Each structure stands twice: as C-alpha cells, then as structure tokens.
Amino acid sequence: MTVDLTNVFQQIDGDYENLKELLREAVAIQSVSGDPSKRDETIRMVHWMKEKLEAIGTACELADLGTQELEGKTVKLPPVLLGTLGTDKNKKTLLVYGHLDVQPAAKSDGWDTEPFELVEKDGKLFGRGSSDDKGPVLCWLHAIRAAQKNNIELPVNVKFCFEGMEESGSVGLPELLEREKDRFLSGVDFVCISDSYWLGTKKPCLTYGLRGICSFFVEVTGIKQDLHSGVFGGVIHEPLQDLMWVMAQLTTVDNRIKIPGLYDQVAPLSAAEEKTYDDIEFDVAEFRDSVGAAHLPTEDKKTLLLRRWREPSLAFHGIEGAFYGPGEKTVIPSKVIGKFSIRIVPDMEPEEVNRRTVEYLNKVWAERGSPNIFKPRPGHSAKPWVVDVNDSNFLAGARAMKRVHGVEPDRIREGCSIPITLTFQELTGKSVLLLPLGAADDMAHSQNEKNNKWNYVEGVKTLLAYIMELGSA
C-alpha cells in the first residue's frame, strides 16, 4: 500500500527556513579533515550530528578510530557515528552512509562569499559542505523528522554510518566496518549513499556504476642538490626534463592512454547497454561551456559519456619538488616526483593495471637513455563498482525519483571513485544505491560550492519517498 505524501511534501516546502537554519549550523562548523588545526572542528561536527540523530530517537554510538600522523603531528581521528533507528525484526533494514567532513576553503581562494557562512542568493545556498556532503546528510534527518511529525510509521529500520574522514581517504573506516560485519552491519538489507550528482541540472538520475582508481608516482633523481641553472644548465642531465618527457609518453593529444593492453581489459559493451546511452539527457555544449573549454576531445554525446564512465582515463596531478609559486626561481631541482592516476572500469584489475603501467614506464625510460635514477611505483588503488539496475533497491530509488520529480530518472555511471561503496557491498552482501540529490554545477571541492534551494528541499522529499518505497521492495 502506497502512503499519500502530498500533505507531507507541502509541509516540507513550508518548513524551508528550518531546513536552511540546520544547514547553516552545519556549514559553520569548519570540519576540514585534512587540516590538523581543524581536527577539533571535525570531531565537533560528528558530535553535533549525533545530537541531531538522537533528537529523532536514534540510538547512537561513537566508534573510536585512534590517532594518525598528519603533517608531523599526532592527531586524534574523528570517531565514526553509528546510529540505529528501529529494531523491528519484521522489517527490513536500510543502511545510510554519508560524510561530515569537507575540503579546505578560504575566501582568498576565489570565493565570492565566506565559505563557512551559508549565504542564499538567487535560489542557491552557497557554503562549503552545502552540497558535499552535509546537505544530503541533513536531508535524511529532515525526511525522517517529517514522517514522525505526521505520525507515518517507517516501513524499514534505518541504520546510519556517518564519518569525518572521507575527504582524507576514509582513514580507519574500512577496518572498522570489517570489525562490525557481524554486529552493526548484520541484518542490513539495503545500502544507500547520497554523495554524488545529477548528470545535468534539470533531470534526476540514479548511479549504478563507478570507476576505480590506480595512482602512481614517478621519481627521477640524478644530482645531490638543487643547482643554479646559469652555472649548471646544459652540462648535466636534468631530472625534471627527464620526468616531463616520460610523462608526455603516457597519453595522446586526444586523451587516449598509450600503455599497451590497457583497453583490452575493459568488459565488452553489449548492444543493450550501448542503447541505454541514446536516451540519456546530456547537453554536450553545456558541459563544454561549464568547464570553460573551447573544444573537447570528442563532442559526440555517446562517445563522451562512454569515455567518462565506461572507459579508463589517465590524468596528471602534479610534480613534487619542482618550483610552482609565482615569480621566477632559476634552479634545477635535484629530485622530482610526477603524480598521475588511471581511472579503471570493469573488468580491469588494479594489480594488472599497476604491472602494465610500471612495465611501460620502464620501457619508455630505457628509450630515454638518461643516466639519472628512475623509480616508478604504484600508490593506492580501488576497484570499480557496478550494480544491477533491476535490483529491488535500485527500483525503489527509481520509483521515489519519479514520485517526486514526475519523470523516470536517467540511469548513469559516474567517472569518479567512491571506494567505500564496494566495501559496503562486499561486507553486507547487499546492493548499494547511489541516489544523487545535487545538481552537476554544485561545484563540490571548488570555489563557491552551492546547493540549490530547490534540490535541497526536493532531496528531502526524495529520500522520504525512497524510504517508503523500500516497504514494498
């Protein structure tokens, strides 16, 4: 039996100022997990959320993760917030994951407003964490509170797992979840994460796949210290010259990876899957303009989406040891480390990608013929993730989206990696649904991060509808 939520949705619209006030409080807490000077704020954010969950009847506990070494200091890791709302053995159980930490931000970075002060302008709520991920996390709270205010019984038990280290690699969380496999994670039937985005700005979507990642470091050394380029330029083998040459051999001008055999590992594309790309609503010109590019390597919609979601990609991230500040510094660096990563897709295995990549780098280095010392090595890695779009959890999300937005959501993959998704799926043995609430232009991790007022309010309705739809899943 479907519960009529019309009046509840109207109440959620009318409760906007309260919804915004709670988001304002959350944004004001500077929970930058990567900054040791903000660690107390990150911990405070977890305790703040614990109080909010307890106010709606959630039984909460804080799982201690110990300490970590960060920038030469030993700092306490923020605890993981584990909450349980309902223990009815006749109901199935939904596990909700979210994160309470944020990326660094300062107005001097190019923000138009103070990043830790929520500012509403032209229907947009600007502030660090407004979209990633404090806004969506609060939507769960608002949705359950709305049901309680209207005496609507939730058809499922709800468990919460909120962490404060996602933006810094989820340090300690996988190990905690492994320990909690037979306790807190026991009995979970569905998992839902709202930490991703719509493909565009108008039509909702559900995400059924993520790329994994393999990161790499390429170190070149050859002299014992930095040298004056006027005195030593032209008479030594410069490590930075070698590194830049080697890195340039990894991709073509149109962003195709030159490492042999890499594309051979990709799972074949079936005709049925390929056809699904025809109906996805995606404006290539809007996407191109949103990133300020004059041209893209391809401007065919299907080809672009396949490359973004279903094919591996290689991106360069920086060079450690080289001068990068304003002005001039005419030195020859003695040691440089190039950093890049490859996003991987099914059926690519990190170990095989690492092997082929290092093998290719060594081959290219041999062709270079430099006497400098060359050390390529893999960094961290994460496997890709994909789920069946006809799974009951996914279908409940689709029904909820249509119920709120009036249209069937697009089924999409995403090019990024959320490693904890696969962790939850493997430990619970149940499917994970990525249910995006934010728009593609929310600028997560960037300047002027925002959450549209409309997306925030409709997000509350969507999560409430999803919870109710799980009653028949």
C-alpha positions in Angstrom: 0.0 0.0 0.0 1.4 3.4 -1.0 1.2 6.2 1.6 -0.1 9.5 0.2 2.7 12.0 0.9 1.1 15.0 -0.7 0.4 16.9 2.5 3.8 15.9 3.9 5.6 17.3 0.8 3.7 20.6 1.2 4.8 20.8 4.9 8.4 20.2 3.8 8.1 23.2 1.4 6.7 25.3 4.2 9.5 24.2 6.6 12.3 25.6 4.3 13.6 28.2 6.8 14.1 25.5 9.4 15.8 23.3 6.9 18.1 26.1 5.9 18.9 27.0 9.5 20.2 23.5 10.2 22.3 23.6 7.1 23.7 27.0 8.2 24.7 25.5 11.6 26.4 22.6 9.8 28.3 24.7 7.3 29.6 27.0 10.1 31.5 24.0 11.6 34.8 24.0 9.7 35.3 20.2 9.6 38.2 20.1 7.2 39.6 16.7 7.9 42.9 17.2 6.1 43.9 20.2 8.2 45.3 19.2 11.7 44.4 22.6 13.0 40.7 21.9 12.2 40.6 18.4 13.7 38.7 19.5 16.8 36.1 21.1 14.5 35.8 17.8 12.6 35.2 15.9 15.8 32.7 18.6 16.9 30.8 18.1 13.7 30.4 14.4 14.4 29.1 15.2 17.9 26.7 17.8 16.5 25.2 15.3 14.1 24.9 12.7 17.0 22.7 15.2 18.9 20.5 15.7 15.9 20.1 12.0 15.3 19.3 11.3 19.0 16.6 14.0 18.8 14.7 11.9 16.3 15.0 8.8 18.5 18.2 7.2 17.1 20.4 5.1 19.4 23.9 6.4 18.7 27.4 5.3 19.5 30.8 6.7 18.6 33.3 4.3 17.3 36.9 5.3 18.1 39.5 5.1 15.4 42.6 6.1 17.4 45.1 8.6 16.0 47.1 9.4 12.9 50.3 11.2 11.9 49.4 14.3 10.0 52.0 17.0 9.0 54.4 15.8 11.6 51.8 15.8 14.4 49.9 13.0 16.1 46.2 13.9 15.9 43.1 12.1 17.0 40.9 10.7 14.3 37.3 11.7 14.4 35.0 8.9 15.6 32.6 7.2 13.3 28.9 7.9 14.1 26.9 4.7 14.1 23.2 5.0 14.7 20.2 2.7 14.8 16.6 3.8 14.4 14.2 0.9 14.8 14.9 -2.7 15.6 11.7 -4.3 14.4 12.6 -7.9 13.3 9.6 -7.9 11.0 11.0 -5.0 9.0 14.0 -4.9 6.6 16.9 -2.6 7.4 18.3 0.3 5.4 21.9 1.4 6.0 22.6 5.1 5.1 26.2 6.3 4.6 27.4 9.9 4.5 30.3 12.0 5.5 30.6 15.1 7.7 34.0 16.4 6.7 34.7 18.9 3.9 37.5 20.1 1.7 39.6 23.2 2.7 38.2 26.6 1.7 39.1 30.2 2.2 37.6 33.4 0.6 41.1 34.2 -0.7 40.8 31.0 -2.9 38.3 32.9 -5.1 35.1 32.5 -3.2 32.5 35.3 -3.6 31.3 34.8 0.0 32.8 33.4 3.2 32.9 29.7 2.6 31.8 28.7 6.2 28.9 31.1 6.3 25.8 29.9 4.4 24.6 32.6 2.0 21.4 32.3 0.0 21.4 34.1 -3.3 19.2 33.7 -6.4 17.8 30.4 -5.1 21.3 29.0 -4.3 22.8 28.1 -0.9 26.5 28.9 -1.0 28.8 27.3 1.6 31.4 24.6 1.9 29.7 21.3 2.5 26.3 22.6 1.4 26.3 20.0 -1.3 29.2 17.7 -0.4 28.0 16.1 1.8 26.4 18.0 4.7 23.3 19.0 2.7 22.4 15.4 1.6 23.2 14.1 5.1 20.7 16.6 6.6 18.1 15.6 4.0 17.9 12.2 5.7 17.3 13.8 9.0 14.6 16.1 7.6 12.9 13.3 5.8 12.6 11.1 8.9 11.5 14.1 11.0 8.8 14.9 8.5 7.5 11.3 8.7 7.5 11.5 12.5 5.7 14.8 12.6 2.9 13.3 10.5 2.8 10.0 12.5 3.9 8.0 9.5 5.5 4.7 10.5 8.7 4.0 8.6 8.4 0.6 6.8 12.1 -0.2 7.4 14.6 0.1 10.3 17.3 2.7 9.5 21.0 2.5 10.4 23.4 5.4 9.9 27.1 5.4 9.3 28.5 8.9 9.2 32.2 9.5 9.1 34.5 12.5 9.3 37.4 11.4 7.2 36.0 10.8 3.7 37.8 13.8 2.1 41.1 12.4 3.5 40.7 8.8 2.4 38.3 7.4 5.0 41.2 6.6 7.2 40.3 3.7 9.6 36.7 3.2 8.3 37.2 0.0 6.2 38.9 -1.7 9.1 36.1 -0.6 11.5 33.4 -1.9 9.1 35.3 -5.2 8.8 35.1 -5.5 12.6 31.5 -4.5 12.6 30.5 -7.0 9.9 28.7 -9.4 12.3 27.4 -6.7 14.6 26.4 -3.3 13.3 26.3 -4.4 9.7 24.4 -7.6 10.5 20.9 -7.8 9.1 21.3 -4.9 6.6 19.1 -5.4 3.5 19.7 -2.2 1.6 22.5 0.4 1.5 22.1 4.0 0.2 24.6 6.7 -0.4 23.8 10.3 -1.4 27.2 11.6 -2.2 27.1 12.0 -6.0 25.4 14.3 -8.5 23.0 14.5 -11.4 24.4 14.4 -14.8 23.0 17.8 -15.6 21.0 20.5 -13.7 17.4 19.6 -14.6 16.8 15.9 -14.8 17.3 13.5 -11.8 19.3 10.3 -12.2 20.4 7.2 -10.4 24.0 6.0 -10.4 24.7 2.3 -11.0 28.5 2.3 -11.6 31.7 4.0 -10.5 35.2 3.8 -11.9 38.0 2.6 -9.7 41.5 4.2 -9.5 45.1 3.3 -9.6 47.5 6.1 -8.6 51.2 6.3 -9.5 54.4 8.1 -8.5 57.4 8.6 -10.9 60.6 9.7 -9.2 63.7 10.9 -11.0 66.9 11.9 -9.3 70.4 12.5 -10.5 72.2 15.2 -8.6 72.8 15.6 -4.9 71.1 19.1 -4.5 69.3 21.8 -6.4 71.6 23.7 -8.7 72.0 27.2 -10.3 70.6 26.9 -13.9 73.1 29.5 -15.1 76.1 27.7 -13.8 75.0 24.1 -14.5 72.4 24.4 -17.2 73.3 22.4 -20.3 76.1 20.4 -18.7 74.0 17.9 -16.6 71.1 15.6 -17.1 68.2 17.4 -15.5 65.7 15.2 -13.6 62.8 17.5 -14.5 63.5 17.3 -18.2 63.5 13.5 -18.0 60.3 13.4 -16.0 58.4 15.7 -18.3 59.5 13.7 -21.3 58.4 10.4 -19.7 55.0 11.7 -18.6 54.3 13.0 -22.1 54.6 9.5 -23.4 51.6 8.3 -21.4 48.7 9.8 -23.5 47.9 11.1 -26.9 46.6 14.6 -27.6 43.0 13.4 -27.6 43.4 11.7 -24.1 43.9 8.1 -25.2 46.2 6.1 -23.0 49.3 4.7 -24.7 50.0 1.9 -22.3 49.7 -1.4 -24.3 46.9 -3.8 -23.4 45.1 -1.5 -21.1 41.9 -1.2 -23.1 41.9 -4.9 -23.7 40.9 -5.5 -20.1 37.7 -3.5 -20.4 34.4 -5.5 -20.2 32.7 -5.7 -23.6 29.9 -3.3 -24.3 26.7 -5.1 -25.1 24.3 -3.8 -27.7 21.6 -3.5 -25.0 23.8 -1.4 -22.7 25.0 0.8 -25.6 21.4 1.6 -26.5 20.8 3.0 -23.0 23.1 5.9 -23.8 20.8 7.1 -26.6 18.1 8.2 -24.2 20.2 9.8 -21.5 19.6 13.6 -21.3 23.0 15.3 -21.7 23.9 18.6 -23.3 27.5 18.4 -24.6 27.7 22.1 -25.3 26.5 22.9 -21.8 29.1 20.5 -20.4 31.9 22.0 -22.5 30.9 25.6 -21.5 30.6 24.7 -17.8 34.3 23.8 -17.8 35.4 26.7 -19.9 36.8 24.6 -22.7 37.0 25.8 -26.3 36.9 22.2 -27.6 36.6 18.7 -26.2 38.5 15.6 -27.5 35.1 14.4 -28.6 31.7 16.2 -28.8 29.6 13.2 -29.7 27.3 12.6 -26.7 27.5 8.8 -26.6 31.3 8.7 -27.2 31.8 11.3 -24.5 29.7 9.5 -21.9 31.4 6.2 -22.7 34.8 7.7 -22.2 33.7 9.4 -19.0 32.0 6.4 -17.4 32.9 3.2 -19.1 36.5 3.5 -20.3 39.7 4.1 -18.4 41.2 7.6 -18.3 44.6 8.9 -17.3 45.1 12.3 -15.6 48.1 14.2 -14.4 48.1 15.7 -10.9 51.4 17.5 -10.3 55.1 17.4 -9.8 56.6 17.3 -6.4 60.0 19.0 -6.0 59.6 21.4 -8.9 59.1 25.2 -8.3 55.4 26.2 -8.7 55.0 29.6 -7.0 54.6 33.0 -8.6 57.7 34.7 -10.0 60.9 33.1 -11.0 63.3 30.6 -9.4 66.0 29.7 -11.8 67.2 26.5 -10.2 67.5 22.9 -11.5 65.7 20.6 -9.0 67.6 17.6 -7.8 64.7 15.3 -7.3 61.2 15.4 -8.8 58.2 13.1 -8.4 55.5 13.1 -11.0 52.0 12.1 -9.9 49.2 10.7 -12.1 46.3 8.3 -11.8 44.3 5.9 -14.0 40.6 5.6 -13.5 39.7 1.9 -14.1 36.5 0.2 -15.1 35.1 -3.4 -15.1 36.8 -5.8 -15.8 40.2 -4.1 -15.0 42.1 -5.4 -12.0 44.3 -2.9 -10.1 47.2 -5.4 -9.9 47.3 -5.9 -13.6 47.0 -2.2 -14.3 49.8 -1.5 -12.0 52.0 -4.1 -13.6 51.4 -3.0 -17.1 51.9 0.7 -16.2 55.2 0.3 -14.4 56.4 -2.1 -17.2 55.6 0.6 -19.8 57.2 3.4 -17.8 60.4 1.3 -17.5 60.3 0.6 -21.3 59.9 4.4 -22.0 62.7 5.2 -19.6 65.1 2.8 -21.4 64.3 4.7 -24.6 65.1 8.0 -23.0 68.7 6.8 -22.4 69.3 9.1 -19.4 71.8 8.1 -16.7 69.6 9.5 -13.9 67.9 7.3 -11.4 64.3 6.3 -12.3 61.8 4.9 -9.8 58.2 4.4 -10.9 55.8 2.9 -8.2 52.1 2.4 -7.7 50.2 4.3 -5.0 46.7 3.5 -3.6 44.1 1.7 -5.7 40.4 1.0 -5.6 38.3 -1.4 -7.7 35.4 -0.2 -9.9 31.9 -0.8 -8.9 28.7 -1.7 -10.8 25.2 -2.8 -9.7 22.2 -4.4 -11.4 19.7 -1.6 -12.3 16.9 -4.1 -11.9 17.8 -4.8 -8.2 14.9 -4.1 -5.8 16.9 -1.3 -4.0 17.6 0.4 -7.3 14.0 0.1 -8.5 12.7 1.6 -5.2 15.0 4.6 -5.8 13.7 5.0 -9.3 10.1 4.9 -8.1 10.9 7.5 -5.5 12.5 9.8 -8.1 9.6 9.6 -10.4 7.1 10.1 -7.5 8.8 13.4 -6.6 10.0 14.7 -9.9 7.4 13.3 -12.2 9.9 11.8 -14.7 11.8 8.5 -14.9 15.4 9.2 -13.8 18.3 8.5 -16.1 20.4 5.5 -15.2 24.0 6.7 -15.3 27.5 5.7 -14.3 30.0 8.1 -12.8 33.6 8.7 -13.6 34.8 9.2 -10.0 35.6 6.6 -7.4 33.9 6.1 -4.0 35.8 3.1 -2.7 33.6 2.7 0.4 30.7 1.8 -1.9 32.3 -1.6 -2.8 33.3 -2.1 0.8 29.7 -1.9 1.9 28.5 -4.1 -0.9 31.1 -6.8 -0.1 30.6 -6.8 3.7 26.8 -6.7 3.7 26.3 -8.9 0.6 23.6 -6.5 -0.4 23.3 -3.9 -3.2 24.3 -0.3 -2.8 22.3 2.5 -4.4 23.9 5.8 -5.2 21.0 8.3 -5.1 22.2 11.7 -6.1 20.4 14.8 -4.9 22.7 17.7 -6.1 23.0 19.3 -9.5 26.0 18.9 -11.8 27.0 22.5 -11.3 27.2 22.4 -7.4 31.0 22.9 -7.6 31.9 20.3 -4.9 35.6 20.7 -3.8 35.7 24.0 -5.7 35.2 27.7 -5.1 31.6 28.8 -4.5 30.2 25.4 -3.7 26.4 25.6 -3.5 23.2 23.6 -3.1 20.2 24.8 -5.0 17.3 25.6 -2.6 15.1 23.5 -4.9 17.4 20.5 -4.9 17.8 20.7 -1.1 14.0 20.7 -0.5 13.2 18.1 -3.2 16.0 16.0 -1.8 14.2 15.7 1.5 11.1 14.6 -0.4 13.0 12.1 -2.5 14.6 10.4 0.5 11.3 10.2 2.3 9.7 8.7 -0.8 12.6 6.2 -1.1 12.3 5.1 2.5 8.6 4.5 1.9 9.1 2.7 -1.4 11.5 0.2 0.4 8.5 -1.0 2.3 7.5 -2.9 -0.9 11.0 -3.8 -2.1 
